[in-house]
Amino acid sequence: MISSTVTTLTVLLITIFLFKEGTSLFSQSPLEGDNIIVVNSSNPIAHISSIQIKDIFDQKITHWDSLGGKKDSIILFTFNDLSTYFSDDEIGANFEFLPHKIDSLVNIEPGIIAVFSKKYLDPKFAGKKIKIDNISVTQFLSEKEWFPTANPAVQLGALPLILGTLWVSLIAILIALPIGLATAIYLAEVANAKMRNIYKPIIELLAGIPSVVYGFFGLIVIVPMVQQTFNLPVGETALSGSILLAIMALPTIITVSEDAIRNTPRSMKEASLALGANRWQTIVRVTIPNSISGISAAAILGIGRAIGETMAVLMVTGNAAVIPHSLLQPVRTIPATIAAELGEAPKNGIHYKALFALGCILFLITMIINIWVDYISRKRGNYSK
């Protein structure tokens, strides 16, 4: 009782911490820190999206009329431009004159857009602050660009990461399920006891190999194979990740499927044989239909194994945060993104919270899979009754 209580509370506290950090992302501006964006008071623009800010600072938007404003050219001003406009004496040794200088510059230049910290905002500032919407759940799930370190406004589109995770996992299970099911049928129905006792421990041993070892195997064997087979510039693609995840999911699929097949009532198989069916007809028409719920559970558990994998996928998929349109393109998954970026994300910053939000998505996907497995297992129990 003590052990189960402590375990339950620990899992609950971890879940609360995860969602507390992740959901806090959706209550703040996409501007990092305490930065603000201001324009000249004559500028009619009062609201800009984070994507428009990125396009402005990437020089994709160069005139205000593209945003519904005047035909003035857009003039960018950040802290990196201080020496262009002001001397050291003008801003002061401790930047004490900087608020006044920024105010004067914004009032002089009608097309300026300035980004700076709130602490340098003049109390008598005569310009206009631009309104930027807080990060929303819809934006986070639907946007297509993942640039959590973009300056001045971050781009947190998790859609490529979600699709990359699901894409790689789905293809992996489509590869692993037929092979795993065939192996399970062989071990449960065809192989003699001697062969079963040899192969079963070897298969179960595969589940104990560290994922980084699988990653090295994929990097040295699978990646060059894919590159040479399809004549690609690089072999780190979604297909490489799918093949590697399929290998890693096989022990789970084989073990669970074999248990389900071996639990088929002996009387049902004997009845089929007694009616004149041969061994393969009995396997196809009696054993597999009776075990379908267990096989489905094996497939779903294999998907769960693939979705949560980190290091191996990180090493062979190319880590490109783009929406996948082909198996021969690099992709990035949610676990790989968290593993690669969490060490570089400042604590309690936007990037840090965005990675926790990705963790929440991964948690929900895994929870749905577990609920699905439980439902199928219950259904299997009802059928057996």
C-alpha positions as CSV (number, residue, x, y, z in Angstrom):
1,M,0.0,0.0,0.0
2,I,2.8,2.4,0.9
3,S,4.7,1.6,-2.3
4,S,1.6,2.1,-4.5
5,T,0.7,5.3,-2.8
6,V,4.1,6.8,-3.1
7,T,4.3,5.8,-6.8
8,T,0.9,7.2,-7.5
9,L,1.7,10.5,-5.8
10,T,5.0,10.8,-7.6
11,V,3.5,10.2,-11.0
12,L,0.7,12.7,-10.2
13,L,3.2,15.4,-9.0
14,I,5.3,14.9,-12.1
15,T,2.2,15.3,-14.3
16,I,1.1,18.4,-12.4
17,F,4.6,19.9,-12.8
18,L,4.6,19.1,-16.5
19,F,1.3,20.8,-17.2
20,K,2.0,23.7,-14.9
21,E,5.2,24.6,-16.9
22,G,3.7,23.8,-20.3
23,T,0.4,25.7,-20.0
24,S,2.1,28.8,-18.6
25,L,3.4,29.3,-22.2
26,F,-0.1,30.4,-23.3
27,S,-0.3,33.5,-21.0
28,Q,2.6,35.5,-22.3
29,S,3.8,37.5,-25.3
30,P,6.0,35.9,-28.0
31,L,8.6,38.6,-27.2
32,E,11.4,37.2,-25.1
33,G,12.0,38.9,-21.7
34,D,10.5,42.3,-21.1
35,N,11.0,43.6,-24.6
36,I,8.5,45.9,-26.3
37,I,7.9,47.1,-29.8
38,V,7.2,50.7,-30.6
39,V,6.5,52.8,-33.7
40,N,6.1,56.5,-34.6
41,S,2.9,58.0,-33.2
42,S,1.7,58.8,-36.8
43,N,1.9,55.2,-37.8
44,P,-1.7,53.8,-38.1
45,I,-0.5,50.2,-37.4
46,A,-1.5,49.2,-33.9
47,H,-1.3,45.4,-34.0
48,I,1.3,43.0,-35.5
49,S,1.4,39.2,-35.4
50,S,4.5,37.3,-34.4
51,I,4.8,36.0,-38.0
52,Q,4.7,39.6,-39.4
53,I,7.4,40.6,-36.9
54,K,9.6,37.8,-38.1
55,D,9.0,38.8,-41.8
56,I,9.8,42.4,-41.0
57,F,13.1,41.6,-39.3
58,D,13.9,39.0,-42.1
59,Q,13.5,41.8,-44.6
60,K,10.6,40.0,-46.3
61,I,8.3,43.0,-45.5
62,T,10.0,46.3,-46.2
63,H,7.2,48.8,-46.4
64,W,4.3,49.6,-44.0
65,D,1.7,49.5,-46.8
66,S,2.2,45.7,-46.9
67,L,0.6,45.7,-43.4
68,G,-2.1,48.2,-44.1
69,G,-0.1,51.3,-43.2
70,K,1.5,54.2,-45.1
71,K,3.9,53.7,-48.0
72,D,6.9,54.5,-45.8
73,S,9.9,52.2,-45.8
74,I,10.3,50.2,-42.6
75,I,13.4,51.2,-40.5
76,L,14.5,48.6,-38.0
77,F,16.1,49.6,-34.7
78,T,17.4,47.2,-32.1
79,F,20.1,47.4,-29.4
80,N,22.6,46.3,-32.0
81,D,22.0,49.6,-33.9
82,L,22.9,51.9,-31.0
83,S,26.3,52.8,-32.3
84,T,24.7,53.6,-35.7
85,Y,22.5,56.4,-34.2
86,F,24.2,57.5,-31.0
87,S,27.6,58.0,-29.6
88,D,28.7,56.6,-26.3
89,D,28.5,60.1,-24.7
90,E,24.9,60.5,-26.0
91,I,23.6,57.4,-24.3
92,G,25.7,57.7,-21.1
93,A,28.1,55.3,-19.4
94,N,25.2,53.5,-17.8
95,F,22.6,54.1,-20.6
96,E,21.0,56.8,-18.4
97,F,20.3,59.0,-21.5
98,L,19.1,56.1,-23.7
99,P,15.3,56.4,-23.0
100,H,15.3,60.0,-24.1
101,K,17.4,59.3,-27.2
102,I,15.1,56.4,-28.2
103,D,12.1,58.6,-27.7
104,S,13.6,61.3,-29.9
105,L,14.6,58.8,-32.6
106,V,11.1,57.3,-32.8
107,N,9.5,60.7,-33.0
108,I,11.9,61.8,-35.9
109,E,11.6,58.7,-38.1
110,P,7.9,58.0,-39.2
111,G,8.8,54.5,-40.6
112,I,10.8,53.2,-37.6
113,I,10.0,50.1,-35.6
114,A,12.1,49.8,-32.5
115,V,12.6,46.8,-30.2
116,F,14.1,47.4,-26.7
117,S,13.6,46.6,-23.0
118,K,10.8,48.2,-21.1
119,K,13.3,49.7,-18.6
120,Y,14.5,52.0,-21.4
121,L,11.0,53.4,-22.2
122,D,10.9,57.1,-21.4
123,P,8.2,58.0,-18.9
124,K,7.1,60.7,-21.4
125,F,7.3,58.5,-24.4
126,A,5.4,60.1,-27.3
127,G,5.4,57.1,-29.7
128,K,3.0,54.2,-29.9
129,K,3.4,50.7,-28.5
130,I,2.5,47.9,-30.8
131,K,0.0,45.3,-29.5
132,I,1.1,41.6,-29.9
133,D,-1.3,38.8,-29.0
134,N,-0.2,36.2,-26.5
135,I,0.8,32.8,-27.7
136,S,-2.4,30.7,-28.1
137,V,-3.0,27.0,-28.1
138,T,-4.4,27.1,-31.6
139,Q,-1.3,29.0,-32.9
140,F,1.0,26.6,-31.1
141,L,-0.7,23.5,-32.7
142,S,-1.3,24.9,-36.2
143,E,1.7,27.1,-37.1
144,K,4.3,25.6,-39.4
145,E,7.5,27.2,-38.2
146,W,9.5,26.2,-35.2
147,F,12.1,28.9,-34.3
148,P,12.0,29.2,-30.5
149,T,15.1,31.4,-30.5
150,A,14.0,33.8,-33.2
151,N,14.5,37.5,-32.4
152,P,12.6,39.6,-31.5
153,A,9.5,37.4,-31.6
154,V,9.7,33.6,-31.3
155,Q,8.0,31.3,-33.7
156,L,6.4,28.3,-31.9
157,G,4.7,26.2,-34.6
158,A,4.6,22.6,-33.2
159,L,2.7,21.2,-36.3
160,P,5.9,19.9,-38.1
161,L,7.1,18.2,-34.9
162,I,3.7,16.6,-34.2
163,L,3.4,15.4,-37.8
164,G,7.0,14.2,-37.8
165,T,6.4,12.2,-34.7
166,L,3.2,10.6,-36.0
167,W,4.6,10.0,-39.5
168,V,7.8,8.2,-38.4
169,S,5.8,6.2,-35.8
170,L,3.1,5.1,-38.2
171,I,5.5,4.0,-40.9
172,A,7.5,2.1,-38.2
173,I,4.5,0.2,-37.0
174,L,3.5,-0.6,-40.6
175,I,7.0,-2.2,-41.1
176,A,7.2,-3.9,-37.7
177,L,3.7,-5.3,-37.4
178,P,3.8,-7.8,-40.3
179,I,7.3,-9.0,-39.3
180,G,6.4,-9.1,-35.6
181,L,3.1,-11.0,-36.3
182,A,4.8,-13.5,-38.6
183,T,7.5,-14.1,-35.9
184,A,4.9,-14.5,-33.2
185,I,2.9,-17.0,-35.2
186,Y,6.1,-19.0,-35.9
187,L,7.1,-19.1,-32.2
188,A,3.6,-19.9,-31.0
189,E,2.3,-22.3,-33.6
190,V,5.2,-23.6,-35.8
191,A,8.5,-23.8,-33.9
192,N,9.2,-26.7,-31.7
193,A,10.1,-26.2,-28.0
194,K,13.8,-26.3,-28.7
195,M,13.7,-23.6,-31.3
196,R,11.3,-21.5,-29.2
197,N,13.6,-21.7,-26.2
198,I,16.5,-20.4,-28.4
199,Y,14.7,-17.6,-30.2
200,K,12.5,-16.3,-27.4
201,P,15.4,-15.1,-25.1
202,I,17.2,-13.6,-28.1
203,I,14.1,-11.5,-29.0
204,E,13.5,-10.4,-25.4
205,L,17.2,-9.5,-25.2
206,L,16.7,-6.9,-28.0
207,A,14.4,-4.9,-25.7
208,G,17.3,-4.5,-23.3
209,I,19.7,-2.9,-25.7
210,P,20.2,0.9,-25.0
211,S,18.6,3.2,-27.5
212,V,21.8,5.0,-28.2
213,V,23.3,1.7,-29.4
214,Y,20.4,1.3,-31.8
215,G,21.2,4.9,-32.8
216,F,24.8,4.0,-33.6
217,F,23.6,1.0,-35.6
218,G,21.2,3.2,-37.6
219,L,23.8,5.8,-38.2
220,I,26.4,3.3,-39.5
221,V,24.2,0.8,-41.3
222,I,20.7,2.1,-42.0
223,V,21.5,5.7,-43.0
224,P,24.1,4.8,-45.6
225,M,21.9,2.1,-46.9
226,V,18.9,4.5,-47.4
227,Q,21.2,7.1,-49.0
228,Q,22.7,4.7,-51.5
229,T,19.5,2.9,-52.3
230,F,17.5,6.1,-53.2
231,N,20.6,8.1,-54.3
232,L,20.0,10.9,-51.8
233,P,22.4,13.7,-50.7
234,V,21.9,12.6,-47.1
235,G,20.5,9.4,-45.5
236,E,19.1,11.0,-42.4
237,T,15.5,10.8,-43.3
238,A,12.1,9.8,-42.0
239,L,12.5,6.4,-43.6
240,S,15.8,5.7,-41.7
241,G,14.0,6.6,-38.4
242,S,11.0,4.4,-39.3
243,I,13.2,1.4,-40.1
244,L,15.2,1.8,-36.8
245,L,12.0,2.3,-34.7
246,A,10.5,-0.8,-36.4
247,I,13.5,-2.8,-35.2
248,M,13.1,-1.4,-31.7
249,A,9.4,-2.1,-31.6
250,L,9.7,-5.7,-32.7
251,P,10.4,-7.3,-29.2
252,T,7.2,-5.7,-27.8
253,I,5.0,-6.7,-30.7
254,I,6.4,-10.2,-30.9
255,T,6.1,-10.9,-27.1
256,V,2.5,-9.5,-26.7
257,S,1.3,-11.1,-30.0
258,E,2.8,-14.5,-29.1
259,D,1.1,-14.5,-25.7
260,A,-2.2,-13.6,-27.3
261,I,-1.9,-16.4,-29.9
262,R,-0.8,-19.0,-27.4
263,N,-3.9,-18.1,-25.3
264,T,-6.2,-19.2,-28.0
265,P,-8.3,-22.1,-26.5
266,R,-7.0,-25.5,-27.6
267,S,-10.5,-26.8,-28.1
268,M,-11.1,-24.2,-30.9
269,K,-8.0,-25.2,-32.8
270,E,-8.7,-28.9,-32.3
271,A,-12.3,-28.4,-33.6
272,S,-10.9,-26.6,-36.7
273,L,-8.5,-29.5,-37.4
274,A,-11.2,-32.0,-36.8
275,L,-13.4,-30.4,-39.4
276,G,-10.6,-30.9,-42.0
277,A,-8.8,-27.6,-41.9
278,N,-5.0,-27.8,-42.1
279,R,-2.5,-26.0,-39.8
280,W,-2.4,-22.8,-41.8
281,Q,-6.1,-22.6,-42.4
282,T,-6.6,-23.0,-38.6
283,I,-4.0,-20.2,-37.9
284,V,-5.6,-17.8,-40.4
285,R,-9.3,-18.4,-39.7
286,V,-9.3,-19.4,-36.1
287,T,-6.2,-18.5,-34.2
288,I,-5.6,-14.9,-35.5
289,P,-9.3,-13.8,-35.4
290,N,-9.5,-15.1,-31.8
291,S,-6.2,-13.2,-30.9
292,I,-6.9,-10.0,-32.9
293,S,-7.5,-7.9,-29.8
294,G,-4.2,-9.0,-28.3
295,I,-2.4,-8.4,-31.6
296,S,-4.0,-4.9,-31.8
297,A,-2.8,-4.2,-28.3
298,A,0.7,-5.3,-29.4
299,A,0.6,-2.9,-32.3
300,I,-0.5,0.0,-30.2
301,L,2.1,-0.7,-27.6
302,G,4.6,-0.8,-30.4
303,I,3.4,2.7,-31.5
304,G,3.8,3.9,-28.0
305,R,7.4,2.6,-27.9
306,A,8.1,4.3,-31.2
307,I,6.5,7.7,-30.3
308,G,8.4,8.0,-27.0
309,E,11.9,7.1,-28.5
310,T,14.5,9.9,-28.3
311,M,18.1,9.2,-28.8
312,A,17.9,6.7,-31.7
313,V,15.5,9.0,-33.6
314,L,17.7,12.0,-32.9
315,M,20.6,10.4,-34.5
316,V,19.1,9.2,-37.8
317,T,16.2,11.5,-38.8
318,G,18.1,14.6,-39.8
319,N,16.3,16.9,-37.2
320,A,14.7,19.3,-39.7
321,A,11.6,20.9,-38.2
322,V,9.6,20.9,-41.4
323,I,6.3,19.4,-42.4
324,P,7.2,16.0,-44.0
325,H,5.9,15.4,-47.5
326,S,8.0,12.3,-48.2
327,L,9.7,9.5,-46.4
328,L,12.9,10.5,-48.0
329,Q,13.0,14.0,-46.3
330,P,14.6,14.8,-42.9
331,V,12.1,15.2,-40.0
332,R,12.1,16.1,-36.3
333,T,10.1,14.4,-33.6
334,I,8.9,15.8,-30.3
335,P,11.1,13.6,-28.1
336,A,14.2,14.5,-30.2
337,T,13.4,18.2,-30.0
338,I,13.1,18.1,-26.3
339,A,16.3,16.2,-25.9
340,A,18.2,18.4,-28.3
341,E,17.0,21.8,-27.1
342,L,16.2,21.6,-23.4
343,G,19.8,22.0,-22.3
344,E,20.1,25.3,-24.2
345,A,16.8,26.8,-23.1
346,P,17.0,29.4,-20.4
347,K,15.0,28.3,-17.4
348,N,11.5,29.9,-17.2
349,G,12.0,31.5,-20.7
350,I,9.6,31.1,-23.6
351,H,11.8,28.4,-25.2
352,Y,11.9,26.4,-21.9
353,K,8.1,26.6,-21.5
354,A,7.5,25.7,-25.2
355,L,9.5,22.4,-24.7
356,F,7.3,21.6,-21.7
357,A,4.3,22.3,-23.8
358,L,5.6,19.7,-26.3
359,G,6.0,17.3,-23.4
360,C,2.3,17.9,-22.6
361,I,1.4,16.9,-26.2
362,L,3.6,13.8,-26.0
363,F,2.0,12.9,-22.6
364,L,-1.5,13.2,-24.1
365,I,-0.6,11.1,-27.1
366,T,0.8,8.4,-24.9
367,M,-2.2,8.5,-22.5
368,I,-4.6,8.1,-25.4
369,I,-2.6,5.1,-26.6
370,N,-2.6,3.6,-23.1
371,I,-6.4,4.1,-22.8
372,W,-6.8,2.5,-26.2
373,V,-4.8,-0.5,-25.1
374,D,-6.8,-0.8,-21.9
375,Y,-10.0,-0.7,-23.9
376,I,-8.9,-3.4,-26.3
377,S,-7.7,-5.6,-23.4
378,R,-11.1,-5.3,-21.7
379,K,-12.8,-6.1,-25.0
380,R,-10.6,-9.1,-25.3
381,G,-11.6,-10.3,-21.8
382,N,-15.3,-9.9,-22.7
383,Y,-14.8,-12.0,-25.8
384,S,-13.1,-14.8,-23.9
385,K,-16.1,-14.9,-21.5
